[in-house]
Amino acid sequence: MENRSFYIDLIKKIGFSKGDTVLLAADFVNMLIFFKNKKHHFNSNTFIDAIIEVLGNTGNLLLPTHNWDFCETKKYDYYKTKSMTGSLGKTALKRNDFSRSNNPIFSFAIWGKSKDIYINTKHKSCFGKNSPFDLLYKNSAKHISLNLDYKDSGFTFVHYIEEKVGVNYRFFKKFKGMYTNKNGLEEKIEYDFYVRDKNKALRTSIKKETDKHLQTINALKKIKLEFGFSTVIDLRKATDYLINNIKENSEQNRLIFPMLSGKFLRKSINDFEYNS
């Protein structure tokens, strides 16, 4: 492996451990600069190989490969539909040791011991029962945000929490279309997507003080790195806490709430995510 020990050490510092199931969201700009300053060449495949080595044969890695075109075009191709969410997922889709999950909107490139379970799970709602998001919760997976503030971007899992509660500013919308599966066969499919009511919310917001709340129950760990930071979230602990917070508080006092007005400041995000 190219610079093997350097990569392995880096992966461990970010927050990966043996046996983890990890959903990773990352911004690599600062890391690329860091590698250049250290006179190392960054290779995304080597980075993935290092993660796999650290996780070991009982771990799992999920990388977002979401694509929202199905909502407009009503067409999806398991192999040809590209990922809209990050370079690492695109790299993973080209590898033989990763497979793509089946949801035409919120798919993942997945490696690991439980890969087939995540790939083949049947679910009606994108964020609902038996979806990959639900399996991540049930398996007490980690969400690692690398140089991304999860409160601002990269934490799609928040919509799973909203759906479990049944918030009043989102509703189920059905999307139907033609799906070309991994065998090249076309079939009609239908999925429910818990979408935002544009009259009730500009976007989902997460309050700054959420960090401290989750830290008090050991559901969140912030790690300072030479090239930025990582945030490691225990998805089961965090989800249970945040669900209770929503149920027990008025809308204005909740940690997760609908932003009704104001300027949209999120960076590194595409137009559809703005409207999701």
LUMROTI-322890 format. One record per residue: residue in three letters; x, y, z of N, C-alpha, C in turn. Coordinates in pm, 1 decimal. Layout:
! residues N
ALA:X:Y:Z:X:Y:Z:X:Y:Z
...
***
This chain:
! residues 276
MET:83.8:-119.8:0.0:0.0:0.0:0.0:87.3:124.8:0.0
GLU:52.2:221.2:-83.4:125.7:346.0:-91.9:117.0:421.4:41.0
ASN:236.3:453.5:102.4:238.9:524.5:229.6:146.5:459.2:332.2
ARG:148.9:328.5:337.9:52.3:252.3:417.1:42.8:300.1:560.9
SER:153.8:309.7:629.7:151.6:346.1:771.2:98.3:487.3:792.3
PHE:128.7:576.7:698.3:81.0:714.5:706.6:-71.8:717.7:697.6
TYR:-127.2:643.1:602.2:-272.5:637.3:585.4:-341.0:571.0:705.1
ILE:-284.8:459.4:751.6:-344.5:386.8:864.2:-350.6:475.3:987.6
ASP:-242.7:544.4:1017.1:-237.9:634.0:1132.4:-342.8:744.2:1119.3
LEU:-356.9:796.2:998.6:-453.2:902.6:971.8:-597.1:854.2:994.9
ILE:-628.0:736.7:945.5:-763.3:680.9:957.9:-799.6:661.2:1105.1
LYS:-706.1:613.2:1182.8:-732.0:593.3:1325.5:-754.7:726.4:1397.3
LYS:-679.4:827.7:1359.3:-696.4:959.8:1421.2:-831.8:1020.0:1387.4
ILE:-881.6:992.3:1268.5:-1012.1:1045.8:1226.1:-1124.9:988.7:1310.9
GLY:-1107.6:865.9:1362.0:-1208.9:808.4:1450.7:-1258.2:670.5:1413.1
PHE:-1193.9:605.6:1316.7:-1230.4:470.2:1278.0:-1167.1:369.2:1374.0
SER:-1242.1:263.0:1407.7:-1191.1:157.4:1494.8:-1232.6:20.8:1441.3
LYS:-1163.5:-80.7:1483.3:-1190.9:-216.9:1439.3:-1335.3:-255.1:1471.6
GLY:-1402.8:-312.5:1372.5:-1537.5:-362.4:1393.5:-1648.3:-259.9:1378.7
ASP:-1613.6:-134.3:1354.7:-1714.9:-29.3:1339.9:-1797.7:-47.5:1213.8
THR:-1921.4:-1.5:1220.5:-2000.9:25.4:1101.3:-2006.6:176.3:1089.3
VAL:-1957.1:230.2:977.4:-1939.4:375.3:964.1:-2006.5:429.6:839.4
LEU:-2082.8:535.4:857.3:-2132.6:617.3:747.3:-2044.2:741.5:744.7
LEU:-1971.7:760.2:635.5:-1873.6:869.0:625.4:-1920.9:978.7:532.0
ALA:-1912.9:1102.7:580.9:-1934.6:1221.6:498.0:-1809.0:1306.8:509.9
ALA:-1754.7:1352.7:397.4:-1623.9:1418.3:404.0:-1606.6:1528.4:301.5
ASP:-1527.7:1627.0:340.5:-1479.3:1731.5:250.1:-1327.3:1717.6:248.4
PHE:-1269.7:1688.9:131.2:-1128.7:1653.2:122.6:-1035.0:1769.5:88.1
VAL:-1085.4:1889.8:74.2:-1001.2:2001.0:31.2:-883.0:2021.7:125.4
ASN:-910.4:2034.2:254.5:-802.4:2057.9:350.9:-706.9:1939.5:359.9
MET:-759.9:1819.1:342.8:-674.2:1701.0:348.0:-578.1:1698.2:229.9
LEU:-624.5:1737.5:113.7:-537.5:1740.4:-3.7:-422.3:1838.1:17.0
ILE:-452.2:1951.9:76.8:-347.6:2049.8:107.4:-250.8:1991.6:209.1
PHE:-304.2:1924.1:309.4:-222.7:1859.9:413.0:-127.5:1757.5:351.3
PHE:-178.9:1673.3:262.4:-95.8:1572.6:197.2:15.2:1638.7:115.4
LYS:-19.8:1744.1:46.0:78.8:1814.3:-36.4:190.3:1872.4:50.2
ASN:152.5:1930.9:163.0:252.3:1989.2:253.8:342.1:1882.8:315.9
LYS:288.5:1762.0:332.5:365.4:1651.0:388.9:443.2:1575.2:280.5
LYS:429.5:1625.1:155.6:496.0:1563.0:40.5:449.8:1419.0:18.7
HIS:321.4:1397.6:43.0:258.1:1269.3:14.7:157.8:1289.1:-98.4
HIS:144.2:1188.2:-180.4:43.0:1191.9:-285.9:-84.4:1129.6:-231.6
PHE:-197.9:1202.9:-239.4:-324.3:1147.6:-192.1:-387.1:1061.2:-299.8
ASN:-422.7:940.6:-261.2:-488.6:846.8:-351.3:-615.9:798.3:-283.3
SER:-729.1:823.7:-345.5:-857.1:790.4:-281.9:-874.7:640.2:-261.2
ASN:-822.2:559.2:-351.8:-831.9:415.0:-333.1:-746.9:367.7:-216.1
THR:-630.0:427.0:-200.5:-544.5:392.8:-87.1:-609.4:436.0:43.2
PHE:-677.1:548.9:41.2:-750.1:597.1:158.0:-859.4:497.9:196.7
ILE:-933.4:450.2:98.1:-1037.9:351.3:124.4:-977.3:220.3:174.3
ASP:-867.3:177.9:112.4:-800.0:55.3:156.6:-758.9:64.5:303.6
ALA:-712.5:181.7:343.7:-670.2:201.7:482.4:-789.8:193.2:577.4
ILE:-902.4:251.5:537.8:-1023.3:241.1:619.8:-1062.2:94.8:637.9
ILE:-1061.2:20.0:528.9:-1098.2:-121.4:532.9:-1005.1:-199.9:624.7
GLU:-876.7:-169.2:616.7:-780.3:-239.9:702.5:-805.3:-210.1:849.7
VAL:-837.4:-87.5:881.1:-863.6:-50.6:1020.6:-994.7:-112.8:1069.1
LEU:-1098.3:-111.9:987.1:-1227.5:-168.5:1027.1:-1220.1:-318.9:1046.9
GLY:-1137.8:-386.1:968.4:-1122.7:-530.1:981.6:-1239.4:-606.9:922.0
ASN:-1236.0:-739.0:936.0:-1334.3:-823.5:867.4:-1472.3:-824.5:931.9
THR:-1490.3:-753.1:1043.9:-1623.3:-745.1:1105.0:-1685.6:-606.2:1087.4
GLY:-1614.1:-516.4:1019.1:-1662.8:-379.9:1001.8:-1742.7:-360.2:874.3
ASN:-1801.2:-240.9:863.8:-1877.8:-202.6:745.1:-1854.0:-54.9:715.9
LEU:-1848.8:-20.2:588.0:-1830.6:118.8:546.2:-1938.1:155.2:444.5
LEU:-2008.2:264.8:471.2:-2109.7:315.6:380.0:-2071.6:455.6:334.8
LEU:-2070.4:475.8:203.1:-2039.0:605.8:144.9:-2159.4:652.8:63.1
PRO:-2207.8:774.6:85.3:-2324.7:823.1:12.6:-2299.9:828.8:-137.9
THR:-2395.4:776.8:-213.8:-2392.3:787.5:-360.4:-2530.7:833.8:-407.8
HIS:-2586.6:928.8:-334.7:-2722.2:975.4:-361.2:-2731.5:1044.3:-498.1
ASN:-2849.2:1034.3:-555.3:-2879.9:1103.6:-680.6:-3029.9:1132.1:-682.8
TRP:-3065.7:1260.1:-700.4:-3206.5:1299.6:-691.6:-3275.1:1310.9:-828.0
ASP:-3208.3:1271.7:-934.8:-3266.8:1283.7:-1068.5:-3394.2:1200.9:-1084.6
PHE:-3401.5:1089.1:-1013.1:-3519.5:1002.7:-1023.0:-3648.0:1079.6:-992.2
CYS:-3637.5:1176.8:-901.9:-3754.9:1255.3:-863.5:-3808.3:1337.2:-981.3
GLU:-3721.6:1368.8:-1077.0:-3761.5:1448.6:-1192.6:-3777.8:1364.1:-1318.8
THR:-3678.5:1279.4:-1345.8:-3679.5:1204.0:-1472.0:-3761.0:1075.5:-1465.1
LYS:-3782.8:1025.3:-1341.9:-3854.9:899.0:-1320.0:-3778.7:779.7:-1377.5
LYS:-3646.8:794.9:-1390.7:-3564.2:686.0:-1442.2:-3439.6:669.8:-1355.9
TYR:-3396.9:545.0:-1337.7:-3275.9:517.0:-1260.1:-3209.8:392.2:-1315.4
ASP:-3077.4:397.5:-1327.2:-3000.2:282.5:-1372.0:-2898.2:248.5:-1264.0
TYR:-2904.1:126.0:-1214.0:-2820.4:83.6:-1102.7:-2672.2:112.3:-1127.9
TYR:-2626.6:92.0:-1250.0:-2485.2:111.8:-1281.8:-2454.9:248.4:-1343.4
LYS:-2546.5:301.1:-1422.3:-2516.2:421.8:-1499.1:-2549.4:552.4:-1426.3
THR:-2645.2:549.7:-1334.1:-2681.3:672.2:-1263.1:-2566.9:711.8:-1169.0
LYS:-2514.8:830.9:-1188.7:-2396.2:874.7:-1115.1:-2430.6:926.3:-975.8
SER:-2332.0:922.8:-889.4:-2345.4:980.3:-755.6:-2331.9:1131.5:-762.9
MET:-2415.0:1200.8:-684.9:-2405.9:1346.3:-673.7:-2338.9:1389.4:-543.0
THR:-2296.0:1293.9:-463.3:-2253.5:1325.9:-326.7:-2110.0:1282.9:-295.9
GLY:-2014.2:1353.7:-350.3:-1876.9:1334.6:-307.5:-1793.9:1242.0:-393.8
SER:-1664.0:1268.8:-393.2:-1570.5:1194.6:-478.0:-1543.0:1053.9:-427.6
LEU:-1544.9:1034.8:-295.9:-1509.7:903.3:-241.2:-1612.7:797.5:-279.6
GLY:-1739.7:834.5:-278.0:-1844.0:742.3:-320.4:-1829.0:704.5:-466.4
LYS:-1790.8:801.4:-549.3:-1770.0:774.9:-691.4:-1654.4:677.8:-711.1
THR:-1549.5:694.0:-631.7:-1435.7:601.4:-638.1:-1479.3:461.4:-598.2
ALA:-1557.7:452.5:-490.5:-1600.8:323.1:-438.7:-1686.7:247.2:-539.9
LEU:-1768.4:319.2:-615.9:-1855.8:253.6:-713.0:-1777.1:186.4:-825.3
LYS:-1653.1:224.8:-843.9:-1568.9:165.0:-947.4:-1493.2:42.0:-896.3
ARG:-1503.9:14.2:-767.2:-1429.9:-96.5:-705.6:-1515.1:-223.1:-700.2
ASN:-1449.0:-337.3:-708.6:-1519.6:-464.8:-704.4:-1562.3:-505.4:-563.8
ASP:-1499.6:-447.6:-461.8:-1533.0:-487.9:-325.0:-1646.5:-405.0:-264.9
PHE:-1699.9:-309.3:-340.7:-1815.7:-231.1:-298.0:-1934.5:-264.2:-386.2
SER:-2052.9:-255.2:-328.3:-2176.9:-268.7:-404.0:-2267.3:-151.9:-369.3
ARG:-2357.0:-120.8:-460.7:-2448.1:-8.4:-440.0:-2582.4:-58.2:-387.5
SER:-2636.0:10.2:-288.1:-2768.6:-25.8:-238.6:-2874.1:14.0:-341.6
ASN:-2996.0:-32.9:-321.7:-3093.7:-30.7:-430.2:-3181.8:92.7:-439.3
ASN:-3187.3:175.1:-336.4:-3277.2:290.5:-340.8:-3236.1:385.6:-453.2
PRO:-3328.9:428.1:-539.2:-3293.0:511.1:-654.3:-3262.3:656.8:-620.7
ILE:-3289.1:697.6:-496.2:-3262.8:835.0:-455.0:-3148.6:839.0:-354.2
PHE:-3159.6:760.4:-247.1:-3059.9:761.4:-139.5:-2983.6:629.3:-135.7
SER:-2897.4:609.8:-234.2:-2816.2:488.5:-237.9:-2682.5:511.7:-167.3
PHE:-2616.0:399.3:-136.0:-2483.4:401.9:-74.7:-2392.9:301.2:-144.3
ALA:-2263.2:333.1:-151.9:-2161.9:234.4:-188.7:-2120.8:168.4:-58.0
ILE:-2129.8:34.1:-52.9:-2114.9:-36.0:74.8:-2011.2:-147.0:65.8
TRP:-1928.6:-151.3:167.6:-1831.0:-259.8:185.0:-1848.9:-316.9:324.2
GLY:-1824.3:-446.8:340.8:-1816.6:-500.6:475.3:-1890.5:-630.7:497.6
LYS:-1883.2:-675.4:621.7:-1941.1:-802.9:663.0:-2091.0:-808.7:636.2
SER:-2159.5:-696.8:659.9:-2306.1:-693.6:646.0:-2350.5:-630.2:515.1
LYS:-2261.0:-624.1:418.5:-2290.8:-556.8:291.8:-2419.7:-607.3:228.4
ASP:-2435.5:-737.5:218.2:-2552.1:-793.1:150.5:-2682.4:-755.7:220.3
ILE:-2678.2:-742.0:352.0:-2798.2:-703.9:427.3:-2839.0:-561.5:392.0
TYR:-2741.5:-471.3:387.6:-2769.5:-331.9:352.6:-2810.8:-318.2:205.5
ILE:-2750.1:-398.4:120.7:-2778.8:-390.0:-22.5:-2919.6:-439.1:-53.9
ASN:-2959.9:-548.8:7.7:-3083.4:-617.0:-31.1:-3204.7:-582.6:54.6
THR:-3186.5:-497.7:154.4:-3299.3:-466.4:241.5:-3413.2:-401.7:162.9
LYS:-3533.8:-450.9:185.8:-3651.3:-400.2:114.2:-3722.4:-297.9:202.9
HIS:-3751.1:-181.9:145.8:-3814.1:-75.4:222.5:-3900.9:9.6:131.5
LYS:-4007.3:63.1:187.5:-4101.1:144.4:111.7:-4061.3:291.3:112.9
SER:-4013.0:337.9:228.8:-3976.8:478.6:245.8:-3825.4:494.8:248.5
CYS:-3776.2:600.2:185.9:-3631.5:624.2:178.4:-3565.7:625.5:316.0
PHE:-3636.3:681.7:415.4:-3581.4:692.7:550.6:-3654.9:603.2:650.1
GLY:-3740.6:514.6:600.6:-3829.2:440.7:688.7:-3777.7:306.2:735.8
LYS:-3870.1:224.6:781.1:-3839.4:93.6:836.4:-3764.3:7.8:735.2
ASN:-3655.5:-52.0:780.9:-3570.0:-142.1:702.8:-3490.5:-72.6:592.1
SER:-3492.9:60.1:587.3:-3404.1:132.6:495.9:-3261.5:122.2:549.0
PRO:-3159.8:151.2:466.8:-3023.0:153.6:519.3:-3007.1:246.7:639.2
PHE:-3080.8:358.7:640.0:-3075.1:449.2:755.0:-3126.2:379.4:880.7
ASP:-3233.0:303.3:866.9:-3289.5:230.1:980.5:-3193.0:122.4:1029.6
LEU:-3126.3:54.8:937.6:-3029.4:-47.9:975.3:-2909.1:14.1:1047.2
LEU:-2867.0:131.5:1002.3:-2757.4:200.8:1069.8:-2794.8:231.4:1214.3
TYR:-2918.1:275.6:1233.9:-2966.3:303.7:1369.8:-2968.7:176.1:1453.2
LYS:-3028.5:71.7:1400.5:-3043.1:-53.3:1475.2:-2908.1:-115.3:1509.9
ASN:-2807.1:-92.3:1426.0:-2674.9:-150.8:1447.7:-2578.9:-57.4:1521.4
SER:-2633.2:52.5:1576.8:-2551.8:148.0:1653.4:-2428.0:191.4:1575.2
ALA:-2450.0:225.9:1449.4:-2339.5:266.9:1362.5:-2285.9:404.4:1401.9
LYS:-2168.5:435.0:1349.9:-2108.6:567.3:1366.5:-2134.6:651.6:1242.0
HIS:-2158.3:778.5:1262.5:-2155.5:875.1:1152.4:-2030.6:959.4:1172.9
ILE:-1939.6:956.8:1077.2:-1818.4:1037.6:1086.4:-1824.2:1149.5:983.7
SER:-1818.1:1272.8:1032.3:-1812.5:1390.6:945.8:-1669.1:1441.6:945.9
LEU:-1604.9:1437.6:831.4:-1466.8:1481.4:818.8:-1461.7:1619.1:753.4
ASN:-1422.2:1719.0:830.4:-1416.4:1858.2:783.2:-1550.8:1907.2:729.2
LEU:-1655.8:1854.5:786.5:-1791.5:1901.8:760.2:-1861.4:1917.5:894.5
ASP:-1926.9:2028.8:914.7:-2007.3:2045.2:1035.3:-2141.4:1978.4:1008.5
TYR:-2167.3:1867.1:1077.6:-2289.7:1790.4:1052.5:-2415.1:1875.8:1071.8
LYS:-2405.4:1979.9:1151.6:-2520.8:2066.7:1176.4:-2553.3:2151.7:1054.0
ASP:-2459.6:2158.3:960.6:-2474.8:2243.3:843.4:-2486.6:2165.1:713.2
SER:-2415.5:2054.3:702.8:-2420.9:1975.9:578.8:-2370.3:1834.3:601.9
GLY:-2412.8:1744.5:514.8:-2361.7:1607.5:516.0:-2431.8:1512.6:611.0
PHE:-2530.8:1561.6:688.8:-2598.2:1474.7:786.9:-2739.9:1444.4:739.8
THR:-2750.0:1372.0:629.1:-2880.0:1333.7:574.0:-2959.9:1252.0:674.2
PHE:-2891.0:1189.3:767.6:-2955.6:1105.3:867.8:-3059.5:1182.4:949.7
VAL:-3049.2:1314.3:952.1:-3145.2:1394.2:1028.3:-3287.5:1370.7:978.8
HIS:-3302.9:1338.9:850.7:-3437.2:1316.6:795.7:-3496.5:1184.3:844.5
TYR:-3408.8:1089.5:877.7:-3455.6:964.7:940.8:-3516.2:996.6:1077.0
ILE:-3449.6:1083.8:1151.7:-3499.6:1124.4:1282.6:-3633.8:1196.0:1268.0
GLU:-3642.5:1286.0:1171.1:-3767.4:1359.4:1148.3:-3881.8:1264.6:1112.7
GLU:-3851.9:1164.5:1030.4:-3956.5:1071.2:989.7:-4003.0:984.9:1105.7
LYS:-3910.5:943.0:1191.8:-3948.9:861.3:1307.5:-4041.2:939.2:1400.9
VAL:-4018.4:1068.4:1411.2:-4104.4:1151.5:1495.9:-4236.9:1180.6:1426.2
GLY:-4229.7:1211.1:1296.6:-4347.0:1253.8:1221.8:-4367.2:1403.7:1234.5
VAL:-4263.1:1480.8:1201.4:-4269.6:1626.2:1216.1:-4375.3:1684.4:1122.3
ASN:-4427.4:1800.2:1160.9:-4540.2:1856.9:1085.5:-4499.0:1941.4:965.9
TYR:-4367.8:1957.0:942.1:-4323.3:2037.8:829.1:-4269.4:1952.0:714.3
ARG:-4292.3:1821.6:723.5:-4258.4:1730.1:614.9:-4376.7:1637.0:589.1
PHE:-4381.0:1580.7:470.5:-4488.8:1488.7:436.1:-4436.7:1384.9:337.0
PHE:-4507.1:1273.8:327.5:-4467.1:1167.2:236.0:-4514.5:1198.5:94.6
LYS:-4421.1:1187.8:1.7:-4452.5:1206.0:-138.6:-4404.5:1083.2:-214.8
LYS:-4491.8:1028.2:-297.7:-4455.9:908.3:-372.8:-4384.5:944.5:-502.4
PHE:-4279.6:868.3:-531.4:-4208.1:884.3:-657.7:-4208.0:748.9:-729.2
LYS:-4261.2:749.3:-850.5:-4268.9:627.1:-929.8:-4184.8:641.7:-1056.0
GLY:-4130.7:531.2:-1104.7:-4053.8:538.3:-1226.9:-4001.1:403.0:-1270.4
MET:-3915.7:408.3:-1372.0:-3855.6:286.8:-1426.2:-3715.1:268.9:-1370.6
TYR:-3688.4:149.2:-1325.1:-3562.3:116.3:-1258.8:-3491.3:7.2:-1337.6
THR:-3371.2:36.1:-1384.5:-3289.4:-66.8:-1449.6:-3200.9:-128.4:-1343.1
ASN:-3227.5:-254.6:-1309.0:-3158.0:-316.8:-1196.4:-3019.3:-368.2:-1234.8
LYS:-2952.0:-429.7:-1139.0:-2813.1:-474.0:-1159.8:-2801.6:-582.9:-1265.2
ASN:-2914.3:-645.6:-1300.2:-2914.4:-747.8:-1404.7:-2951.0:-690.9:-1541.1
GLY:-2969.6:-558.1:-1547.2:-3001.6:-492.3:-1672.7:-3148.2:-498.4:-1710.2
LEU:-3232.1:-543.1:-1617.2:-3375.2:-556.7:-1644.2:-3450.8:-435.0:-1592.2
GLU:-3548.7:-388.5:-1667.4:-3629.4:-273.8:-1626.8:-3750.6:-319.5:-1546.2
GLU:-3782.6:-242.8:-1443.3:-3900.5:-271.4:-1362.9:-3959.3:-141.0:-1310.9
LYS:-4089.4:-142.2:-1286.5:-4154.4:-25.9:-1229.0:-4136.4:-28.4:-1077.6
ILE:-4099.2:87.8:-1020.1:-4079.0:94.6:-876.3:-4149.7:216.6:-818.8
GLU:-4166.1:216.0:-686.4:-4230.3:326.3:-616.6:-4168.0:340.7:-477.7
TYR:-4127.1:462.1:-443.9:-4071.0:489.3:-311.5:-4135.8:613.6:-252.0
ASP:-4149.6:612.8:-120.2:-4194.6:730.9:-48.2:-4073.5:811.0:-2.7
PHE:-4081.6:941.4:-19.3:-3974.4:1033.3:20.3:-4038.1:1135.9:114.0
TYR:-3982.0:1148.8:235.0:-4034.3:1240.9:336.7:-3982.8:1381.1:304.9
VAL:-4056.9:1451.2:222.2:-4009.9:1579.0:168.2:-4054.8:1696.7:253.7
ARG:-3989.9:1808.4:231.9:-4019.5:1930.8:305.8:-4141.5:2000.7:248.7
ASP:-4226.8:2049.2:337.6:-4337.6:2134.8:298.6:-4281.2:2276.1:282.7
LYS:-4276.1:2324.2:161.0:-4212.8:2452.6:132.6:-4281.7:2569.7:202.1
ASN:-4406.6:2550.8:240.0:-4479.8:2656.7:308.7:-4451.7:2659.6:458.6
LYS:-4386.1:2555.2:507.5:-4361.1:2546.0:651.3:-4213.3:2548.4:689.1
ALA:-4124.7:2529.1:592.2:-3982.0:2525.8:624.6:-3896.2:2557.9:502.8
LEU:-3795.8:2639.8:525.5:-3696.4:2665.6:422.9:-3597.5:2551.0:415.9
ARG:-3565.9:2495.2:533.4:-3474.6:2381.7:544.7:-3483.3:2328.2:686.5
THR:-3425.2:2211.2:709.1:-3409.6:2159.7:844.7:-3284.4:2220.6:905.6
SER:-3295.6:2269.0:1027.5:-3181.1:2327.8:1096.7:-3149.8:2249.9:1224.4
ILE:-3022.8:2248.6:1260.8:-2977.1:2184.7:1384.1:-2902.7:2289.9:1465.5
LYS:-2944.6:2309.2:1588.8:-2886.9:2414.6:1671.1:-2742.1:2386.1:1710.3
LYS:-2666.9:2493.2:1728.3:-2525.4:2484.6:1764.0:-2504.2:2406.9:1892.6
GLU:-2593.3:2424.3:1990.4:-2575.1:2360.3:2120.8:-2600.9:2209.7:2119.3
THR:-2639.3:2156.4:2002.6:-2659.3:2011.7:1991.5:-2532.4:1935.7:2026.3
ASP:-2417.4:1991.3:1991.0:-2289.3:1927.1:2024.8:-2280.8:1894.9:2173.4
LYS:-2306.1:1995.7:2256.6:-2293.1:1978.5:2401.6:-2394.3:1877.7:2455.1
HIS:-2514.9:1882.4:2401.9:-2617.3:1786.8:2445.5:-2573.6:1643.6:2418.0
LEU:-2524.2:1619.3:2297.2:-2484.0:1483.9:2261.4:-2356.3:1440.7:2331.0
GLN:-2269.4:1534.8:2361.1:-2147.6:1501.9:2435.4:-2178.7:1457.1:2577.5
THR:-2283.3:1514.6:2637.3:-2317.7:1478.9:2776.2:-2363.7:1334.0:2788.1
ILE:-2411.2:1274.3:2678.4:-2455.4:1134.3:2682.8:-2357.1:1044.0:2607.7
ASN:-2238.8:1096.1:2580.8:-2133.9:1021.5:2510.0:-2179.9:972.3:2372.3
ALA:-2259.3:1055.4:2305.6:-2305.7:1022.2:2171.2:-2229.7:1097.3:2063.5
LEU:-2142.2:1188.5:2103.2:-2066.0:1268.6:2006.3:-1924.8:1293.9:2058.3
LYS:-1830.0:1280.9:1967.4:-1689.1:1307.3:1999.3:-1630.6:1397.4:1891.6
LYS:-1569.5:1507.0:1933.8:-1505.4:1599.2:1839.8:-1355.3:1576.5:1845.5
ILE:-1294.6:1559.9:1728.2:-1151.4:1528.8:1719.9:-1080.5:1636.7:1638.9
LYS:-980.5:1697.0:1697.9:-901.3:1796.5:1626.2:-791.0:1727.1:1547.6
LEU:-776.7:1764.4:1421.6:-677.8:1704.2:1332.7:-584.2:1811.9:1278.9
GLU:-471.5:1769.9:1226.3:-376.7:1865.9:1168.1:-436.3:1939.7:1050.0
PHE:-532.0:1877.8:983.9:-590.3:1937.1:864.0:-737.6:1972.6:884.6
GLY:-780.4:1985.8:1010.2:-918.2:2021.8:1035.7:-975.9:1949.2:1155.3
PHE:-1086.2:1878.2:1133.7:-1153.7:1812.8:1245.0:-1240.7:1698.1:1193.3
SER:-1276.2:1610.5:1283.7:-1378.2:1510.4:1254.8:-1474.9:1506.6:1372.2
THR:-1598.7:1469.0:1341.3:-1701.1:1454.3:1444.1:-1756.7:1313.0:1432.4
VAL:-1751.0:1238.9:1542.5:-1796.6:1100.3:1544.2:-1925.1:1092.9:1626.0
ILE:-2032.3:1046.3:1563.6:-2163.2:1040.6:1628.3:-2209.8:896.0:1639.3
ASP:-2250.7:857.2:1758.5:-2315.9:728.6:1780.0:-2461.2:746.5:1737.9
LEU:-2498.6:687.5:1624.1:-2628.5:716.1:1566.0:-2746.1:667.5:1651.2
ARG:-2730.0:557.8:1720.7:-2841.6:510.2:1803.9:-2863.7:601.3:1924.0
LYS:-2756.3:631.1:1996.2:-2768.6:718.6:2112.9:-2819.0:857.0:2072.7
ALA:-2761.2:911.5:1965.7:-2798.4:1045.9:1921.9:-2943.7:1050.0:1875.0
THR:-2984.5:949.2:1799.0:-3121.6:945.4:1748.1:-3222.7:939.3:1862.0
ASP:-3201.6:851.1:1956.9:-3294.4:838.4:2069.4:-3305.0:970.2:2146.1
TYR:-3191.5:1034.4:2169.0:-3191.3:1161.4:2242.7:-3264.1:1270.3:2165.5
LEU:-3236.1:1280.9:2036.8:-3293.9:1387.9:1955.8:-3443.5:1366.6:1932.5
ILE:-3486.4:1241.7:1922.5:-3629.3:1213.7:1910.6:-3702.5:1260.3:2036.4
ASN:-3647.2:1227.4:2152.1:-3708.9:1270.1:2277.8:-3709.3:1421.8:2289.5
ASN:-3601.9:1484.7:2243.1:-3593.1:1630.7:2248.3:-3703.0:1694.9:2164.9
ILE:-3729.2:1639.6:2047.5:-3834.6:1693.1:1960.8:-3971.7:1673.2:2025.2
LYS:-3994.9:1555.4:2081.3:-4125.4:1523.2:2139.3:-4155.2:1604.4:2265.0
GLU:-4050.3:1636.6:2341.1:-4070.9:1699.1:2471.5:-4065.5:1851.3:2470.1
ASN:-4031.9:1909.9:2355.9:-4014.9:2054.7:2350.1:-4101.5:2118.4:2242.3
SER:-4132.3:2245.5:2263.7:-4201.0:2321.9:2160.4:-4104.7:2341.9:2044.0
GLU:-4157.6:2374.8:1928.9:-4076.1:2383.7:1808.3:-3956.6:2477.2:1823.6
GLN:-3976.9:2591.4:1888.1:-3868.9:2689.3:1900.9:-3759.7:2645.9:1999.9
ASN:-3789.8:2546.6:2082.9:-3691.4:2499.9:2181.3:-3626.3:2367.4:2143.7
ARG:-3659.4:2315.1:2028.1:-3602.2:2187.9:1983.7:-3462.6:2206.9:1925.3
LEU:-3381.1:2102.5:1935.9:-3247.5:2105.8:1875.4:-3256.6:2091.9:1723.5
ILE:-3354.5:2017.9:1675.6:-3381.3:2005.1:1531.9:-3513.0:2076.2:1504.4
PHE:-3510.9:2169.6:1412.8:-3630.7:2250.0:1390.4:-3633.5:2301.9:1246.4
PRO:-3749.2:2344.2:1198.2:-3757.6:2398.9:1062.5:-3718.6:2546.2:1060.2
MET:-3623.6:2581.6:974.1:-3591.0:2722.7:956.6:-3695.9:2782.3:864.8
LEU:-3764.5:2883.6:914.1:-3878.6:2939.2:841.9:-3841.9:3052.8:748.6
SER:-3732.2:3123.4:781.9:-3690.4:3236.1:699.0:-3542.5:3260.5:722.3
GLY:-3486.8:3355.5:647.7:-3345.8:3387.0:664.6:-3265.7:3351.8:542.0
LYS:-3139.2:3381.9:549.8:-3049.5:3359.5:436.8:-2992.1:3219.5:442.9
PHE:-2989.5:3152.7:328.9:-2934.0:3017.0:323.2:-2783.1:3026.9:305.8
LEU:-2707.8:2977.3:406.1:-2563.4:2999.1:408.3:-2481.8:2873.8:380.8
ARG:-2547.2:2760.7:366.0:-2471.7:2636.3:355.2:-2382.4:2634.4:231.7
LYS:-2260.6:2585.8:250.1:-2165.0:2576.7:140.0:-2157.2:2432.3:90.8
SER:-2100.1:2415.5:-25.4:-2074.4:2283.5:-83.0:-2200.7:2198.8:-87.4
ILE:-2305.4:2255.6:-142.3:-2430.7:2181.9:-146.7:-2500.7:2212.2:-278.8
ASN:-2564.8:2113.3:-335.7:-2627.4:2138.3:-465.3:-2771.7:2188.2:-449.7
ASP:-2830.6:2228.5:-558.8:-2961.4:2291.7:-553.8:-3068.9:2199.9:-497.3
PHE:-3061.1:2072.1:-530.3:-3167.0:1984.2:-483.4:-3161.5:1967.2:-332.0
GLU:-3040.6:1956.0:-276.9:-3029.6:1943.8:-132.6:-3088.6:2066.4:-64.2
TYR:-3075.0:2181.2:-129.8:-3135.9:2302.8:-77.1:-3286.5:2284.7:-66.3
ASN:-3343.8:2213.4:-160.1:-3489.3:2197.9:-164.9:-3537.6:2067.4:-102.5
SER:-3449.9:1992.1:-40.0:-3491.1:1861.6:12.0:-3548.2:1873.3:152.2
***
